[in-house]
Amino acid sequence: MALNIAFIGVGNMARAIFSGMLASGYPAENIIGTSRTPEKRDFYHEHYGVSMLADNFAAVDDADVVVLCVKPAQMKVVVEEFSEHVRSDQLFISVAAGIELNALENWLGKPVSIVRSMPNTPSQLGAGMTGLIANEQTTDEQKEWVSELFASIGHSVWVDQEDHMHTVTALSGSAPAYFFRFLESMITNAKAQGMDEETSRQLASHAMLGAAKMVVELEEPIEQLRKNITSPNGTTEQALWSLDASDIDRVVGDAMTACINRSKEMSNDFSVQSDEE
Ligand SMILES: NC(=O)c1ccc[n+]([C@@H]2O[C@H](COP(=O)([O-])OP(=O)(O)OC[C@H]3O[C@@H](n4cnc5c(N)ncnc54)[C@H](OP(=O)(O)O)[C@@H]3O)[C@@H](O)[C@H]2O)c1
């Protein structure tokens, strides 16, 4: 029988996850969401068939699995409101950026299974990549269930150290924005060559999609894929020389380090919040 799952805070990320679950055949009657806004509750109930409540406590009380989907800044207040009624057989999954397992453990107030996840925006299209880490209480069976949950919105990987969640943020969490930025730059430059925006967008975006598919689907080292299309004295070689002359590894490295540093700062802010109780 399907587990009862409650989404606390139904916005973009919760909707991406439960619409993926519904598309994979998860029964709508086993899904509850919460929102403070009556119009949103009506909308999600009518469009997805899930139950919608205003009361987080009632949703948690009825759930085997609770997915915490409010914004990071709201998490402490929301979790502490229902923490007294948490049961030790429940599994909690947080999608909030920057909130560490020990902060969630503090706010929930008793030893329970907790999984921290870092999904990304392509999850909305079932093409997400999610990094996952579990606390000690989480069983292998629960981890398997969580992997299946995130399979409904794309792929997932488990990391074994929480510190790696910062790297997950820099590698897959924020990465769609790097690629958007790169595409913007390519399109701007194609327009400078006289091509119209729509044609430039189609050419650049499908090139990126095709390249990503080659990386994911062909079992070849990425370096080899690059070499295969870099003929000596050809056009690609000229472009790659130019990128290397601009020290692309340093540019990307600086961007990822900036992302990791900010992720660490955010985690520190939330752990201070949990120490201040
Ligand atoms: N979007 C992404 O791509 C992405 C990627 C990775 C991680 N995340 C994480 O996902 C979480 C949610 O992000 P989001 O983009 O989905 O945000 P969002 O669209 O703003 O959704 C958050 C929802 O929480 C609801 N909410 C706020 N306080 C509540 C309360 N006390 N009780 C019940 N519901 C409450 C809000 O609805 P009402 O105001 O109607 O209550 C809102 O719709 C964040 O923690 C974020 O870090 C998001």
The ligand as an ORCA input file, in Angstrom:
! r2SCAN-3c Opt
* xyz 0 1
  N      12.604     26.053     -6.864
  C      13.718     25.350     -7.005
  O      14.221     25.124     -8.072
  C      14.410     24.793     -5.802
  C      15.591     24.052     -5.992
  C      16.193     23.497     -4.880
  C      15.641     23.653     -3.637
  N      14.508     24.376     -3.497
  C      13.954     24.551     -2.143
  O      12.569     24.270     -2.175
  C      11.918     25.018     -1.155
  C      10.681     25.658     -1.732
  O      11.070     26.452     -2.826
  P       9.990     26.888     -3.912
  O      10.730     27.449     -5.042
  O       9.023     25.771     -4.115
  O       9.269     28.062     -3.079
  P       7.772     28.611     -3.212
  O       7.268     28.407     -4.597
  O       7.749     29.965     -2.590
  O       6.954     27.610     -2.266
  C       6.966     27.677     -0.880
  C       5.524     27.548     -0.451
  O       5.484     27.444      0.956
  C       4.193     27.879      1.345
  N       4.249     28.239      2.751
  C       4.941     29.225      3.341
  N       4.753     29.217      4.668
  C       3.901     28.187      4.915
  C       3.322     27.661      6.092
  N       3.549     28.211      7.300
  N       2.509     26.604      5.974
  C       2.250     26.053      4.782
  N       2.772     26.504      3.626
  C       3.584     27.554      3.705
  C       3.894     29.072      0.447
  O       2.511     29.088      0.120
  P       1.476     29.955      0.965
  O       2.073     31.336      1.055
  O       0.233     29.878      0.172
  O       1.370     29.298      2.296
  C       4.684     28.751     -0.827
  O       3.874     28.400     -1.926
  C      12.921     26.034     -0.627
  O      13.326     25.642      0.661
  C      14.059     25.976     -1.610
  O      15.307     26.157     -0.967
  C      13.878     24.948     -4.540
*
